[in-house]
């Protein structure tokens, strides 16, 4: 039976969102096909192997009305990760005792959101170890997480994005008058950390008096901030992307989110009981088709693999459509638009997860690169 390691938690501000996504994963991964291991990452970066009985309880435990309260615990045995040089698997060993192998992982499923998990860092670890893993590679993950690099990639491919400016910490510190920096942007504006997700640190501002505090709040989370022009009366639309078992790119039916006060914040996403997601979105066919086509273009523009969710803003009156961002590891919580959009498209979550793991298996791990490096190192030793 294939051994799948679910990695979750992490030191980012999206720690609890990741734990909620992991809870959904372990409930929906087919138990007759995969042997699961849950490896939680604490906020200080330690790996913890969840006890088998706790994992089994989580798979059958009743869910909660509030998605962010339905979390997979991070507990158990402190562990370390070591590559299995014989077959490209990952050995999960007791911390400080590399001879005690507690679990083996054939495929890693990193449902880590935000920094250190969705930005290419843990993907780089898996690449270095030659371990197969679900989702985007190092480059696509890094570009998808950085809103500045992401928008530049979209613009290079002719994908429409909202007008925006980029502020570095140095530029902001040297600024006395904010307004000249805005470069003709129209109010309202949205201020965001360049690398972040789950709407954490995002502020809608209506005038110059609100801008300074919003930018400072974003800089508390990142050293680069992006200021975007708002889209008047925008409707927020999401579209999922998957690679099918045949290797084709598929786009889901679009989903629409009913947003309060022009900003989909963390509270609406994860803390509210009522869901404001409409799947499929009530859109003209030509608009839905444009959204699905652009979702595939955005996926390709950053070199994504496996899955992504692409977020859009649509001004119905002006018929203006913009790609807002791409998420290379979207949430899998009970309120997730990604899972619900694919379910409405005829691909329920257990099948989505199975497709993703199958894709991870057909993407070769970089064992050849690692073997070449090891051979060169061994030759250097023998030369001495």
N, C-alpha and C positions, 0 to 999 in steps of 0.2 A: 504494500500500500504506500502511495506517495506521501512523504513526510513534508508538511507545509508549516512553516514558521510564520506566525502573525506577529509583526513588530508594531508596537503602538506606544502612545504616551509621548515621551520626549521632552526636551527642555524649552520648547517654544511656548508662546502664549496660547497656542491651540492644543495644549496638552489634553484638556478634558474633551475637546471635540474629537481628538484622535481616539481616546478611550471609548467614546460613544460609538464611533465608527467601527472600532474593533469588536464591540459587543454585537453589532449587527452582522459583522463578518462571521464570527464563530457560530451564530445562530443559523446562518444561511449556507455555509460551506457544507456540502453533502458529506455526512459522517461515514457513509459506506464507501466513499471513494478516497477520502483523505484522512490521514492521521494528523491531528492538529497539535501544535505547540504554541503557546502564547508567551511571547517574550516582551515584557513591559520594559519601557525605558523611563527611569525616574526623571524628575526635573533637574537632577544633578548629573544625569548621564549614565547612571548605573543600569546594567541589564539584570532583570529579575525573571526567572522562569516560574510562571504561575503553576501551582500544584494541579495535578490532573483532576482531583475532585472539585476544585474551584472552577476549573474550565468547564467541566461537565455540568455543574450547577448553573453556570452562566448561560449555557446553551439552552437550558429548559426553563430558566427563571422568567416569570411574567415581566413584561415591559412596563414602563412608566409613561404617563401622559406627556411629561416634559422630557424631550430627547436628551438634553444635556445632563439629566439625572440618571440616565440609563447607561452606566459606565462599566467597562470591564476593569476589575481591580488590578492594581500593580502590587504584587506581593509574591512571597515564596522564597526561592533560593537565589542568592546572588550568583550570577554566572558570567562567563566570558565567552567570546566567540573565536573559534579557531578553524581555519580551512582544513578540510580533509584532502590531503594532497593526492590520495589514491583515486578518488572518483568525483571531485568537484563539489562535494556536499559541504555543509557547514556543521561543525561539531559544537554543541553547546555544552561547555564544561563547567564544573564547579569552580567558582572564583578562587584563585590561588592554588588550584589543584588540577592542572591540565590533563592529568591521567584519568580523571573521573568524568566520563562522557555521560551527560544526563539526557541528551536528546540529539537527534540528527535531523538536519533540515535539507531536503532536496531542493525546495523552492521557497524563497523568502517572499512574504507578502507584506511590504512596508506600508501600512495604513497610517503613516505618520504625516501630519499636516504641519505646514509652516517650516521655520528654520530648522536645520539639521535633519529633516526628514523628507521634505518635499522639494528641497532646493538642490539636490544632487549630492549631498554629503554622505548619507547612508548608502546611496546608490554607488558612490565611489568606493566605499568599503566593500560592498558586495562584488564590484568589478575587480578590485584588488585581490579578493579571495577566490575569484573565479566561480562565484555562486550564482545560479540563475535566480532571477527575481521578477516580480510582477511590476509592470508599468514602465514609465519613461526612463531613459538612460540619464547619465550625468548631465550632458549638455542641454537636453530638452527640459529637464527638471530645473536646472539653474536659470534658463531663459524664461521658462514659464512662471517662476517664482518672482523674478525681478521685473516689475511693471515697466521700468524704463527699457530694458533690453527687449522685453516682450513687444512693446509698442513699436520699437525700431524694426523688429523682425516683421511685424504686420505691415508697417508702412513700406518696407522693401518689397513686399509681395502685392502691394496695392490694396490691402485690406483696410476698410475705413475705420478709423479710430477717432475719438473725440479730441478737439484741440486741447493742448496741455503744455505745461512747462515743468522743468525739472529743477529742483533746488538741492544743492549740496549744503552740508553743514557750514562749510567755509563761506559760501556765497551768502547764506542766510545771516551769518554772524556779522558780515560786512555791510549788511543792508540797513539803511536808515529810512528810506521811503519805499514801502512795499509796492505801491501801485505801479510804478514803472516796470516792475518785474513781470507783471501779469501779461504784458505783450498783447493787449487787445482782447483777452479772454472776457467773456460775458458772465455776469452773475445769473444764478448761483454757481458756486464752485464747490468741488469736492476735493478735500485734502486727504492724502493717503500716504502711509509709509510705502516706500518702493517695494520692499519685500515683506509681505504679510498677507494674511488671509482671515476669513471668518468675520470680515468687517471690523476687526479690532484696530483701533486708532484712526478710523475713517470718520471725518466730520464734514457735514454740509454747512457751508457758510454763505450768508446772503449779502454781506457788505464787508468793507475793509476793517471795520471795528472788530469783527469776529475772526479775521484771518490770522492774526498773530498767534493767538492762543491755540488755534487749530493746528497751525504749522508746528508750534512748539510741542504739542501733544504727539504729533506724528514723529518728530525728531527724537522723542523719548524712546521710540521703538526702532528707529533706523537712522542711519546717517545720510540717507537720501530720501527726499520727499517729492511726490508728484502732485501737482495741482491741476485738476481737470475741469474743463468747462462742463457745466451741467447741460442736459438735454431737456428742453422744455416739454413738460407733460409726457415724460418718457414712460413707456411700458417696459418692465424688466422681463426678459425672456432668457431661458436657459436651454441649451441643447447638448445632449450627450453624444460622445463619439466613442466607438469601439472598433476594434479589428475583429472581423468575423472569423469563424473557423476556416473559411476558404482564403483568408488573407485579404479580404476586401474591407475598405473603410465604410462603416455604417454610421449614419446620423440618426438619432432618436427623433420622435415627435417632439416639437418644442413644448416647454412648460412655462407658464407665466406666474410670476409672484406678485401678489398685491402688496404694495409697499406703503407704510405709513410715512407721511411727511417727507417724501422724496428720498428716503434713505433706508435701505434694508440693513438694519443693524443687528448686532449679536443677539439682542433680546428677541427680535422677531424671528431670527433664524433658529434659535435653540431653546429659548426660555418660555415661549408662549405655548399655551395648550392647543389653541385652534390653529389649523393649518390654512394658509392663504394661497396654496399652490393649486393652479388649475392645469390639469393634464388631460388631453392636449390643450394647448392655448387656443383661444378663440381668435384665429387670425385668418385673413384672406389667404387662399392657397398660394398665391404668388409670393407673399411675404414669408410664409412658412417654408416654401421652397428656397428662397434666398437665404434664410437663416440656416437651413440645413447645409446648403452649399458652402456658405461662408464658414460654418463650423468645421467642415472638412478642410477648407483652405487654411484656417488658423492652425489646425492640428498639424498639417503638413509644413506650415511655415516655420514652426519651431523644431521640427524633426521629432515629433511625439511618437510614442509607441504604446500600444495596448489600450489605453483609455484616456479620456479627458472630458471635462465639461467646459463649454464655451458660453460665456455670458454676454448678452446683447442689450442694447438700449434702442428702442424704436419709438420715434416720434410719429404717431399715427397721422396727425394733421399734415405734416410736411413730407410724410413718407421717407423719413431719414432713418437709416439703420446703421448702427455702429457696433463694432466688437469692443466690448468693455475689457474683458480679460479671458484667459484660459487657465483652468485649474487642472494640473496634471495628476493630482490624487484627490478627486472630489470626495465630499463626505458621503458616508454610507448609513447615516443615522436614519431613524424612523421618519424623519421629516425631509430627507434628502431628495432634491429634485432629480438627481442623477438616477437613483434607483427607481423612483416612481415614473420617470419619463420612459425608461427602458421597459418597465413592466407594461405600461400602456402601449408600447411599441411591439409587444409580443415576446419580450425577452425578460423573464422574471429574474430576480436577483441571484438565486442559486445558479442559474445558467450563465449569467454575466460573470460570476466569480469563476466558474469552471472554464469559460472561454479565456479569461485572463491568465489562469494558471497554465492552460494549454499553450497559450502564446509565449509564456515565459519559458516553456520547455523547448520550443522550436527556435528560440533565439539563442544562439550558442553563447556560452560563457567564454570569457577571455582566457581560457586555459592555455592556449597557444602562446599568448603574450607572457603570461606568468611563467610558463615552462622555459621560454627563451631567456627571461630574466634570471631564472634560477640556474640555467645552464651556464650563462655568462658569469654569474657569481661563483659557481663551482669551478669554472675554468680559471678564474682569477686566483682562487685559493690554491689550486693544484700548481699554478705557475710559480707560486712562492716556494 
